[in-house]
Amino acid sequence: MRRYARTLVAVALAATVAAGTAGWASGSAQVAVSGPPPGSASWRADEVRGRALPDPASATPAQVAAFFAALSPEQQQALVVRHPSVTGNLDGVPLELRYRANALALKANTDPRYRSLAEPGRRIIAFDPRGRGLVAEVFGDLRTARHVGVVVPGSDIDAGTFDRDGDPYGTPAGMAVSLRDATGPDTAVIAWAGYTTPVGVGWDAATGKLAEVGADRLARFADGLAADGLVAPAVFCHSYGSVVCGLAAHRLHVADLVVLGSPGMRAGSVGALSTTARVWAAKDPTDWIDDVPNIEFAGLGHGTDPTDPGFGARRVPAREAVGHTGYFAPGTDSLRAFAAIATGDFAGAGIVTEGALR
């Protein structure tokens, strides 16, 4: 009966697309934030001792890193002060400069949504106030960490909902803090809300439009970490964030890619992701995402369930997680597995690296 109901839903969704009607209309359409960071025009007009600054729209993170490596500390700090919005968001800039630049940008911003992000001691590695706001924060010492994790969230996340008291493990900051607490001081975790997420269960959530832009931004962010000499991260992708990670997978130079509560990765199998990373998937028995049809038709839907044995991902145990946002809750088998993946201590958590977990 359940399979029959899911088939009917899939057919209905397909018919909606074919007919061009306004199904999936309960969410509001979003315009993705893309392109170089705010303040780029002023940055391009500046120079350092007659030398042009790298173009934020075209310079690779490696080129940005090489440019900053050739500057004196005084020259670097001068750019931070003159162009905090660019320096704080330009992948390849040394992270210490990004922290200071974003602290300056947040201090100058008067939007009350961002007041808590400006609190002393927070390590904000990206802050873009455009749209609903993009932000990324580091928990732990990223420069000295032996292991690094990146959390990529799903729908309804922005700079204003980045961390909140209600449903903490459904926010990127809450997920990141919980993962770091489970892994210890040798690990740093980045909560990366660096793309425009869907709002509600609308057309944006059912298509890959926002995920395509997010994938570009995530891949560039990861390249920036590598250009800064930081440890390659394990990437944890929740819900619609797994669509972002699926589209970015072939450009992410990481050892592990973990999806949880995923509606699909826009790929039919691990092989179709064209990644060398180990791919892991988790879905708890009470997650409502299991009722979302795993179809992809005329751009609607995200394809095969990554926890389907035929997809080929290693299955992460999630029997103790509850609901769509319970995977990082302390004491759960899923969090223990995530910590083992982040640190590479597979044996310590009873995880095998060959074949799917059952």
C-alpha positions as CSV (number, residue, x, y, z in Angstrom):
1,M,0.0,0.0,0.0
2,R,2.8,2.4,0.9
3,R,4.6,1.8,-2.4
4,Y,1.3,2.3,-4.3
5,A,0.8,5.6,-2.5
6,R,4.3,6.8,-3.2
7,T,3.8,5.9,-6.9
8,L,0.7,7.9,-7.0
9,V,2.5,10.9,-5.5
10,A,5.3,10.5,-8.0
11,V,2.9,10.4,-10.9
12,A,1.1,13.5,-9.5
13,L,4.4,15.4,-9.2
14,A,5.4,14.4,-12.8
15,A,2.0,15.5,-14.1
16,T,2.3,18.8,-12.3
17,V,5.6,19.5,-14.1
18,A,4.3,18.4,-17.4
19,A,1.2,20.6,-17.1
20,G,3.2,23.6,-16.0
21,T,0.9,24.1,-13.0
22,A,2.0,25.7,-9.7
23,G,2.4,22.6,-7.6
24,W,4.9,22.7,-4.7
25,A,3.8,26.3,-4.1
26,S,3.9,26.4,-0.4
27,G,7.4,27.9,-0.3
28,S,8.5,31.3,-1.6
29,A,10.9,31.5,-4.5
30,Q,14.4,32.6,-3.8
31,V,17.0,34.4,-5.8
32,A,20.4,32.8,-5.3
33,V,23.3,35.0,-4.1
34,S,26.1,34.4,-6.5
35,G,29.1,36.2,-7.9
36,P,31.9,38.0,-6.1
37,P,31.4,39.4,-2.6
38,P,30.0,42.9,-1.9
39,G,32.6,45.7,-2.2
40,S,34.4,44.1,-5.2
41,A,34.2,47.2,-7.3
42,S,36.2,49.2,-4.8
43,W,38.6,46.3,-4.4
44,R,39.3,46.2,-8.1
45,A,40.0,49.9,-8.1
46,D,42.7,49.5,-5.4
47,E,46.2,48.2,-5.6
48,V,49.2,47.4,-3.4
49,R,52.4,49.2,-4.4
50,G,51.3,49.5,-8.0
51,R,50.2,45.9,-8.2
52,A,46.5,45.1,-9.0
53,L,44.5,43.0,-6.5
54,P,43.3,39.6,-7.7
55,D,39.9,39.8,-9.3
56,P,37.3,38.3,-7.0
57,A,35.2,37.1,-10.0
58,S,38.0,35.2,-11.8
59,A,41.0,34.6,-9.5
60,T,41.2,31.0,-8.2
61,P,41.7,30.4,-4.5
62,A,45.2,29.2,-5.2
63,Q,46.0,32.5,-7.0
64,V,44.5,34.5,-4.1
65,A,46.5,32.6,-1.6
66,A,49.7,33.2,-3.6
67,F,49.0,36.9,-3.8
68,F,48.5,37.2,0.0
69,A,51.6,35.1,0.7
70,A,53.7,37.7,-1.2
71,L,52.4,40.6,0.9
72,S,53.9,41.9,4.2
73,P,51.8,41.5,7.3
74,E,51.2,45.3,7.3
75,Q,49.9,45.1,3.7
76,Q,47.6,42.2,4.5
77,Q,46.1,44.1,7.5
78,A,45.7,47.2,5.4
79,L,43.5,45.3,2.9
80,V,41.5,43.8,5.8
81,V,40.7,47.3,7.0
82,R,40.0,48.9,3.6
83,H,38.0,46.0,2.2
84,P,36.6,43.8,5.0
85,S,33.7,42.4,2.9
86,V,35.9,41.2,0.2
87,T,38.8,40.0,2.3
88,G,36.4,38.1,4.7
89,N,34.7,36.2,1.8
90,L,37.5,35.7,-0.7
91,D,38.4,32.0,-0.8
92,G,42.2,31.6,-0.5
93,V,42.7,34.5,1.9
94,P,44.4,33.2,5.1
95,L,41.7,32.4,7.7
96,E,43.1,34.7,10.4
97,L,42.6,37.6,8.1
98,R,39.1,36.4,7.2
99,Y,38.2,36.2,10.9
100,R,39.3,39.8,11.5
101,A,37.7,41.1,8.3
102,N,34.3,39.6,9.1
103,A,34.4,40.9,12.6
104,L,34.9,44.4,11.2
105,A,32.1,43.9,8.6
106,L,29.7,42.6,11.3
107,K,30.5,45.4,13.7
108,A,29.7,47.9,11.0
109,N,26.4,46.2,10.0
110,T,23.3,47.5,11.7
111,D,20.9,44.7,10.8
112,P,19.7,43.2,14.1
113,R,19.6,39.7,12.6
114,Y,23.4,39.6,12.6
115,R,23.9,41.1,16.1
116,S,24.8,37.7,17.7
117,L,27.3,36.9,15.0
118,A,29.3,40.0,16.0
119,E,29.9,38.8,19.5
120,P,33.5,38.7,20.5
121,G,35.2,35.3,20.2
122,R,33.2,34.0,17.3
123,R,35.3,32.8,14.4
124,I,33.3,33.9,11.3
125,I,35.1,32.7,8.1
126,A,32.4,34.1,5.8
127,F,29.7,36.7,6.1
128,D,27.7,38.1,3.2
129,P,24.6,40.2,4.1
130,R,23.1,40.0,0.6
131,G,19.7,38.3,0.3
132,R,18.8,36.5,3.5
133,G,22.5,36.5,4.6
134,L,25.2,33.9,4.1
135,V,27.6,32.9,6.9
136,A,30.1,30.3,7.9
137,E,31.6,29.8,11.4
138,V,34.5,27.7,12.7
139,F,34.3,25.8,15.9
140,G,37.7,24.8,17.2
141,D,41.2,25.7,16.0
142,L,41.1,25.3,12.2
143,R,44.8,26.1,11.8
144,T,46.1,23.3,14.1
145,A,43.3,20.8,13.7
146,R,44.2,17.2,12.7
147,H,40.7,16.6,11.5
148,V,38.2,19.0,9.9
149,G,34.5,18.7,9.3
150,V,32.1,20.9,7.2
151,V,28.4,20.9,7.8
152,V,26.2,21.9,4.9
153,P,22.6,22.6,5.9
154,G,19.3,22.3,4.1
155,S,16.2,24.4,3.6
156,D,15.2,27.4,5.7
157,I,18.7,28.2,6.9
158,D,20.3,31.7,6.5
159,A,22.2,34.1,8.6
160,G,19.2,34.8,10.8
161,T,18.5,31.1,11.5
162,F,22.1,30.0,11.6
163,D,21.8,29.2,15.3
164,R,18.8,29.2,17.5
165,D,17.6,27.7,20.8
166,G,14.7,25.8,19.4
167,D,15.6,22.6,17.4
168,P,19.4,23.2,17.8
169,Y,20.5,20.1,15.9
170,G,18.5,21.4,12.9
171,T,20.8,24.4,12.6
172,P,24.3,24.3,11.1
173,A,25.8,25.9,14.3
174,G,24.1,23.3,16.5
175,M,25.2,20.4,14.3
176,A,28.8,21.7,14.2
177,V,29.1,22.2,17.9
178,S,27.6,18.7,18.6
179,L,30.0,17.1,16.1
180,R,33.0,18.8,17.6
181,D,32.0,17.9,21.2
182,A,31.8,14.3,20.0
183,T,35.3,14.4,18.3
184,G,37.4,16.3,20.7
185,P,40.0,19.2,20.6
186,D,42.0,17.8,17.6
187,T,39.0,18.4,15.4
188,A,37.6,21.7,14.0
189,V,34.1,21.9,12.5
190,I,32.8,24.5,10.1
191,A,29.1,25.3,9.9
192,W,28.8,26.5,6.3
193,A,25.6,28.3,5.4
194,G,27.3,29.7,2.4
195,Y,24.5,29.4,-0.2
196,T,20.9,30.5,-0.6
197,T,18.6,27.7,0.7
198,P,15.0,27.0,-0.2
199,V,12.2,28.4,2.0
200,G,9.5,25.9,2.8
201,V,8.5,22.9,0.7
202,G,8.2,24.9,-2.5
203,W,9.5,24.7,-6.1
204,D,13.0,25.6,-5.0
205,A,13.1,22.6,-2.7
206,A,12.0,20.3,-5.4
207,T,14.5,21.5,-8.1
208,G,18.2,21.8,-8.3
209,K,18.3,25.6,-9.1
210,L,19.6,26.8,-5.8
211,A,21.8,23.7,-5.3
212,E,23.7,24.4,-8.5
213,V,24.8,27.8,-7.3
214,G,25.4,26.4,-3.9
215,A,27.6,23.6,-5.3
216,D,29.8,26.2,-7.1
217,R,30.2,28.1,-3.8
218,L,30.9,25.0,-1.8
219,A,33.6,23.7,-4.2
220,R,35.3,27.1,-4.2
221,F,35.2,27.3,-0.4
222,A,36.8,23.8,-0.1
223,D,39.4,24.9,-2.6
224,G,40.1,27.9,-0.4
225,L,40.7,25.7,2.6
226,A,43.2,23.6,0.6
227,A,44.9,26.8,-0.7
228,D,45.4,28.0,2.8
229,G,47.2,24.7,3.7
230,L,44.3,23.4,5.9
231,V,43.3,19.8,6.4
232,A,40.9,18.4,3.8
233,P,37.5,18.1,5.5
234,A,34.9,15.4,5.8
235,V,31.7,17.0,4.5
236,F,28.3,16.3,6.2
237,C,25.3,17.3,4.1
238,H,21.8,17.5,5.6
239,S,18.6,17.4,3.7
240,Y,18.6,19.8,0.7
241,G,22.3,20.3,1.5
242,S,22.9,16.8,0.2
243,V,21.6,18.0,-3.2
244,V,24.3,20.7,-3.1
245,C,26.9,18.1,-2.2
246,G,25.8,15.7,-4.9
247,L,26.3,18.4,-7.5
248,A,29.6,19.5,-6.1
249,A,30.9,16.0,-5.4
250,H,33.2,15.7,-8.5
251,R,34.9,18.9,-7.5
252,L,35.3,18.2,-3.8
253,H,38.7,16.9,-3.0
254,V,37.7,15.2,0.3
255,A,38.1,11.7,1.8
256,D,34.5,11.4,3.1
257,L,31.1,12.7,1.9
258,V,28.2,12.0,4.3
259,V,24.5,12.7,3.6
260,L,21.8,12.5,6.1
261,G,18.0,12.9,5.7
262,S,18.6,13.2,2.0
263,P,15.9,13.7,-0.7
264,G,18.5,12.5,-3.3
265,M,21.8,13.7,-4.7
266,R,20.8,14.1,-8.3
267,A,22.7,11.0,-9.2
268,G,21.6,7.4,-9.6
269,S,24.6,5.9,-7.8
270,V,27.8,6.6,-6.1
271,G,29.6,6.0,-9.4
272,A,27.6,8.7,-11.1
273,L,28.9,11.3,-8.5
274,S,32.4,10.9,-10.1
275,T,34.0,11.3,-6.7
276,T,37.0,9.5,-5.1
277,A,35.5,10.2,-1.6
278,R,33.9,7.5,0.5
279,V,30.2,8.2,0.3
280,W,28.0,7.6,3.4
281,A,24.3,7.9,3.9
282,A,22.0,8.0,7.0
283,K,18.2,8.0,7.4
284,D,16.4,7.3,10.6
285,P,13.1,5.4,10.6
286,T,11.1,8.4,11.7
287,D,12.4,10.9,9.2
288,W,9.6,12.4,7.1
289,I,12.0,12.6,4.2
290,D,11.2,8.9,3.6
291,D,7.8,10.0,2.3
292,V,9.3,12.2,-0.4
293,P,9.2,10.3,-3.7
294,N,12.7,9.6,-5.1
295,I,12.0,10.7,-8.6
296,E,13.7,13.0,-11.0
297,F,11.5,14.1,-13.9
298,A,11.8,17.3,-16.0
299,G,14.0,18.9,-13.3
300,L,11.6,18.0,-10.4
301,G,12.9,15.7,-7.6
302,H,16.4,14.7,-6.7
303,G,16.6,11.0,-7.8
304,T,17.6,7.8,-6.0
305,D,17.6,7.6,-2.2
306,P,21.3,7.4,-1.1
307,T,20.4,4.9,1.6
308,D,19.0,2.5,-1.1
309,P,21.4,-0.4,-1.3
310,G,21.5,-0.1,-5.0
311,F,22.9,3.5,-4.7
312,G,26.2,2.0,-3.3
313,A,26.8,4.3,-0.3
314,R,28.0,3.0,3.0
315,R,25.1,3.0,5.4
316,V,25.5,5.0,8.6
317,P,23.5,3.6,11.5
318,A,20.7,6.0,12.6
319,R,18.3,3.8,14.7
320,E,18.6,6.2,17.7
321,A,18.1,9.4,15.8
322,V,14.6,10.9,15.9
323,G,13.0,12.9,13.1
324,H,14.5,14.9,10.3
325,T,16.8,17.0,12.5
326,G,17.9,14.4,15.1
327,Y,21.0,13.0,13.5
328,F,23.5,15.1,15.5
329,A,21.7,14.8,18.9
330,P,24.1,13.7,21.6
331,G,24.1,10.0,22.5
332,T,22.8,8.8,19.1
333,D,24.4,6.1,17.1
334,S,24.4,8.5,14.1
335,L,26.5,11.1,15.9
336,R,29.0,8.4,17.1
337,A,29.3,7.3,13.5
338,F,29.8,10.9,12.2
339,A,32.5,11.4,14.8
340,A,34.3,8.3,13.7
341,I,34.1,9.3,10.1
342,A,35.4,12.8,10.9
343,T,38.4,11.5,12.8
344,G,39.0,8.3,10.7
345,D,38.6,6.1,13.8
346,F,36.3,3.6,12.1
347,A,37.3,0.7,14.3
348,G,36.6,2.7,17.4
349,A,32.9,3.1,16.4
350,G,32.6,-0.4,14.9
351,I,32.4,1.0,11.4
352,V,33.8,-0.8,8.4
353,T,35.1,1.0,5.4
354,E,34.1,-1.6,2.8
355,G,30.5,-2.2,2.0
356,A,27.4,-0.7,3.4
357,L,26.5,-0.7,7.1
358,R,23.4,-2.6,8.0
